[in-house]
Amino acid sequence: MKLKAGLIITAFLLIVALVGLFWTPYSPTAMVSARFTKPCAEHLFGTDNFGRDILSRAMKGLGTTFVIAFTTVLIGAVAGTLVGSVTGYYGGMTDHILMRFNDAVTAFPTFLLALLIVSLVGPGGRYSVILALGLVFIPGFARVMRSEYASLRNRNFVTNARLMGAGDARILFIYLLPNTVRVFLPAFTIGFNNAVLAEAGLSFLGIGVTPPDASLGYMLAEAQGMLAAAPWYALFTGAVIVLLVFGVGLIGEGLQNFMGEVE
């Protein structure tokens, strides 16, 4: 039930984001009406302090947030899986050195580490955010995948593969990798939600996505100074973020329950 509900919510938002890439009710950057127009038939989410249609900006911002979160988690997942597979499979000194480095990185709060990386890289809009958050998410995936590879490396099917002459690379990515799906997919959904919130936080502080790009985090930062004049701006933007995190979270919980039932 959770998995189905999460898929429906996330699929709906994804469709809205994809539509927003090609069509929005109004131009996300154009001043199309009076400032602070309340939600009405012409502007379902109202307008902001520049007279821009909030629904159009939310559709465009949702697409930006999806791209940033997915790309970020993909970087962390791929690099983290490579590190985790090597350390978990081989163990020994390789495992000790890489995991101690991993522990040192994870000792820093994730958000502060992302702030540091963005500061070092310099302003670059979405690309700086993707790079910073992608690097930050590597240690988490590395730890999860290391644990899974370490628990699988001495299974009978791995021993049989070695006896049949399979090389380490084939064992790592043909025999072992498919068996890590039960932990990889829930970890990916958790990482996605963390990326959405982290991007929102960075943009909220003014060091993430910058104009003319729109993102949900940047819109929420804009809405902060308009709570008295246009409370609907923060309300609708925040609701989209909450709905996205809620939907993906349900998918993660549903996958965990499903994988547990399969086992």
KAPEDA-V56401 format. One record per pair of residues at least 6 apart in sequence whose C-alpha atoms are under 6 Angstrom apart, sorted by the first residue. I is the first residue (numbers start at 1). GAP is how many residues later the second one is. D is the distance in whole Angstrom. If there is no record, write none. Layout:
i:I gap:GAP d:D
i:I gap:GAP d:D
This chain:
i:2 gap:248 d:5
i:2 gap:252 d:5
i:3 gap:247 d:6
i:3 gap:248 d:5
i:3 gap:251 d:4
i:6 gap:241 d:4
i:6 gap:242 d:6
i:6 gap:244 d:5
i:6 gap:245 d:5
i:9 gap:238 d:5
i:10 gap:237 d:5
i:17 gap:42 d:6
i:17 gap:45 d:5
i:17 gap:46 d:4
i:20 gap:39 d:5
i:20 gap:40 d:5
i:24 gap:32 d:5
i:25 gap:31 d:6
i:26 gap:30 d:6
i:28 gap:28 d:5
i:28 gap:29 d:5
i:30 gap:22 d:6
i:31 gap:20 d:5
i:31 gap:21 d:5
i:32 gap:19 d:6
i:32 gap:20 d:6
i:33 gap:18 d:5
i:34 gap:17 d:5
i:35 gap:13 d:6
i:35 gap:14 d:5
i:35 gap:15 d:6
i:35 gap:16 d:4
i:36 gap:11 d:5
i:36 gap:12 d:5
i:36 gap:13 d:6
i:36 gap:194 d:6
i:37 gap:9 d:5
i:37 gap:10 d:5
i:38 gap:8 d:5
i:39 gap:6 d:5
i:39 gap:7 d:4
i:45 gap:9 d:5
i:45 gap:10 d:5
i:46 gap:8 d:6
i:47 gap:6 d:5
i:47 gap:7 d:5
i:61 gap:153 d:5
i:61 gap:154 d:4
i:61 gap:155 d:5
i:64 gap:151 d:6
i:65 gap:150 d:6
i:68 gap:62 d:6
i:69 gap:123 d:6
i:69 gap:126 d:5
i:69 gap:127 d:6
i:72 gap:58 d:5
i:72 gap:61 d:6
i:72 gap:62 d:4
i:73 gap:118 d:6
i:73 gap:119 d:6
i:75 gap:59 d:5
i:76 gap:58 d:5
i:76 gap:61 d:5
i:76 gap:62 d:4
i:77 gap:64 d:6
i:80 gap:58 d:5
i:80 gap:61 d:5
i:80 gap:62 d:4
i:81 gap:61 d:6
i:81 gap:64 d:6
i:83 gap:59 d:6
i:84 gap:58 d:4
i:84 gap:61 d:5
i:84 gap:62 d:4
i:85 gap:61 d:6
i:85 gap:64 d:6
i:87 gap:8 d:4
i:88 gap:58 d:4
i:88 gap:61 d:5
i:88 gap:62 d:4
i:89 gap:60 d:6
i:89 gap:61 d:6
i:89 gap:64 d:6
i:102 gap:37 d:6
i:114 gap:18 d:5
i:114 gap:19 d:6
i:117 gap:15 d:5
i:118 gap:10 d:6
i:118 gap:14 d:6
i:125 gap:83 d:6
i:125 gap:84 d:4
i:125 gap:85 d:6
i:126 gap:83 d:5
i:129 gap:79 d:6
i:182 gap:77 d:6
i:186 gap:66 d:5
i:189 gap:63 d:5
i:193 gap:52 d:5
i:200 gap:17 d:4
i:202 gap:6 d:5
i:203 gap:6 d:6
i:203 gap:14 d:5
i:203 gap:15 d:5
i:204 gap:13 d:5
i:204 gap:14 d:5
i:204 gap:17 d:4
i:220 gap:14 d:6
i:223 gap:10 d:6
i:223 gap:11 d:5
